[in-house]
Amino acid sequence: MIEDGRIFSLVAMLALLFFLSERMLPAGSPLRRVARIAAVALLGLGLGAAILWSILWLLGGGMSGPGR
């Protein structure tokens, strides 16, 4: 299982990188559109994974499980 939400931090940093690179590209560049789509996709993926992980964590007993 994902520990400490590190994967969510990684996805958020990648989304920020794509967002910043989109801002640095010249207007009208096709790469600017690709960078924007990648940033939005990564944000959606990270948010969806965080919600799914939280639901699974709660269904699994949260902090009451063995080893906690």
Long-range contacts (C-beta under 8 A, 24 or more apart in sequence): 1-53, 1-56, 2-49, 2-53, 5-50, 5-53, 7-49, 8-46, 8-49, 8-50, 8-53, 11-42, 11-43, 11-45, 11-46, 11-49, 12-43, 12-46, 14-42, 15-39, 15-42, 15-43, 15-46, 18-42
